[in-house]
Amino acid sequence: NLRVRPLRTRSTPHQPRILTGLAFRSHIHHLMTSHRTPRSGPIVTENLASLPDIGPASIAWLRAIGIETVSGLRRLGPVRVVAYDPVWPELFVAETARIRQLLDPSLPIALEHMGSTAIPGCAAKPVLDVLGGYPAGGDVRHYVTALGAAGYEHRGEQGIPGREFFRRGNPRSYHLHLAAEQGQFWRDHLAFRDALRGSDQLRDAYVALKLELARRFPNDREAYIDGKTAFVRDVIAR
């Protein structure tokens, strides 16, 4: 279910080039047949193991010559946190109605608003997070295809087993996280959302933490995300 995407590059001296889709596959074929190493610096793709006909030995060779996955790198980039916008719940309702209209009735899906934009009064990145749940035992591949037809770009698990990640919009406006309904990923994210919805004290503490992390790490998304982990786990464990 790997969708072909156009070539994307990052050519600054401090960042690797990123190749995805057909461009990456063509580049890998050239390297493996010529046994050359990249001349233009590290090459990064999303998931080496997802490539067809690429075994463990080949993956080891590719990594040895400087090719790595996005998940193996720090997610650098600006951290943007904005004040809560009361329009976010309205956008969620409109987007989920659009999804339901486009998905075939044979694909039942539960849709929940998750993340900081789902918590009234919480500062957040201005991207809505949608949690999609498919029935236990359902074939996730059918949902991946249907959501792709609905305009969502599939990005794979991205390091979270059992969660398929999608995004939509340019600039990016929606993230969709697809997981088994009532599975661990589903329960944890709703538990965190509901806990902060029900406690102004928890919400305000989370906002303060996010703003402090954004101040300390304005261009390091990985450090910003890591800095929130302990707080999130503590809330879920309550």
N, C-alpha and C positions, 0 to 999 in steps of 0.2 A: 504493500500500500504506500510505498514511497512515491510521493508526487514529484514530478519534474518542476523545478523552480528555476528562474533565471539566475545567471551568474551574479554573485554579489562579491565585491572585493573591498578590502580595507587596506589602503596602500601606505598609511603613515608608517614612519620608520619604527615605531614602538609597538606596532600591532601586526599580527600575522594576516595573511590574506585568507579570506573565507570563500571557499568554493562549495556549492551545493548542487544537488540535482544532476542533470545531464553533464554540466560543465565539470563537476567533480569526477563523475564516472569516466569521462573521456580523459581527464588528466591522469587518473590512476591507471587506466589502461596503457597510456603512453609510458608512464614511469615503469610499470611492471614489465613491459615488453622491451624497453630500452635499458632498464636497470640504471637509470640516471637518478641522481639526487636533485631536488629542487634547487634552482639557482636564485630564486627571488625571495628566499626566506621561508619560514614555516608556512605550511598549508594546514588549514583547519576545516573539518567538516563536522556534521552533526552526530553521526553514529557509524563508525567503521564497520561494526558487526552487522549492520543492516544491509550492507552491500551484497548482492548475489555473487556466489562463486568466489568469495573471499574467505579463506580459511584462517585459523589461528596463526599459522606460520607467516602467511602473507600480511596479516594485521601487524604482527611483531616487526616485520621488515619495514612496513610503511611508517610505523612509529619511530623506528630506529633512524630513518632518514628525515625525520622532522615533521611527519604528518600526525596530527592528533585530533581528538574530538573536541567540540565546543565545551562539553561537560568536563573536560580535563583542564580547562583554562579558567582563570578568574573572570567573572562577568564584570568587566570594566564598563564604565559609562556613567553619564550623569544620573544622580538620584534626585527625583522630583517628587516632592510631597506638597500637596495643596490643601487648602481648607475644605471642609465638607461642603458638598454642593447638594442641595435638596432635590435637584433634578435627577440625581443618580438612580433613585428607585423607579422613577418614571421611565428612564432609559432602559432599565432592566425589564420592566413589564413589556415595553414595546419590542425589545429584542427577543424575549422568550416567545412572544406571540408570533413574531416573524419565523422563528425556528420551528415552532409547532406547525405553522401553516405549510412550511416547505418539506418537513419530514413526512414520510409515508406513515399512515396509521398503523402499519404492521410493525413499526419501530417505536414502541412506547418509551418515553423518556421523562424522567422527573427533572425539573429545573429549579435550582435554588440560587439566590443571590448570596455570594460568599465574599470574603475578603473585607478590607476596610471600607470600601464604598457601600457595603451592606450594613454598616453600623452608623446610625444617626449621630452626627456630631464628631465623627472620627476623621482626622486628616488622612489623606490617601494619595497614592499615585492616581492620576486622572484616567484610569483604564478600568473598565468594569470587569469583574471576575464572575463568570457564570459556572456553577457546578452542575454538571449533567450526570444523571444516574440512569444506567440501563439495568434491566432485571438480571438478577443472579443467574448465571448460566447462559446469558445472551451472547451472541456472536458480535464482539466489538467491531469486527471488520465492517459489518454492514453499517454501523453508526459512523465509522470513520469516513466511508464513502459518501453517506448521506450528508454529513456535516460539511464535507468538502464541497459538495454541490450547493450547499447553502452559503458558501462564501468563506468558510473557515479553512485556514491553512493548517494542515496537520504537521506538528513538530515532533511527534513521537513521545516517548515517556520522559525524556530529558532527566534521567536519573531517579525517577520516582516510579518503581514497579507498580503496575496496576492502574496507573493514571496516564491517560492519553491527553496531550496538551495541544490546543489549537489557538490560533489568534486570527483576528479579523480587523480590517481597517487600515488605511494609509492616510494620515498617521494612525498608528495602532489605537483602537478604541475598545476592543473586547478581547478578553481571554476566556477560553472555555476549557474546563477541566473535566474530562469524561472518566468516570469510574463506576464500579459496580454499586448500585444503590444499596445502602445499609452496610457497605464494606467499611474497612478501617479508615480509608482516606475520606470517604463520605462522612462518617460519624465524627471524625476529629475536626474537620473544618466547620461543620455545623455546630459542634460543641463550643468551639472557640468563638464563633460569631454570636451564638446565643448568650454566652457568658458575658461578652462585652456589651451586647444590647441590654442586658439586664442589670448592669452595674456601671454607673457613671464613674465610680472610682477606678475600676479596672480600665475603662475606656480612656480616661484622662491619663492614667499612668502609661498606657500604651502609646498614646499620642505624644506624650513628653519624651518617651524613649525613641520614637521614630524621628522626631524633630532633632534630638540630640545626635542620633546616628547620622542623619542627613547632614548635619553641620560638621561632624567629624570626618565623614567619608563622602564628600559631595560628588566624587567621580569614581567610586568603588562600590558597585552594586553588591558584589559578593560580601564585602565587609558589612555593608548595611543589612543584608539578609541574615548573615551569621549573627549579627548583634541582636536580632529579634528572637532567635531560636529559643533561648532559655526561657524567656517570658512566655512565649507561645506554649511550650511544653508544660510549664508550670500551670497555666490556666487549664489546659486540656486534662491534666492529671487530677484536678480538683474534684 
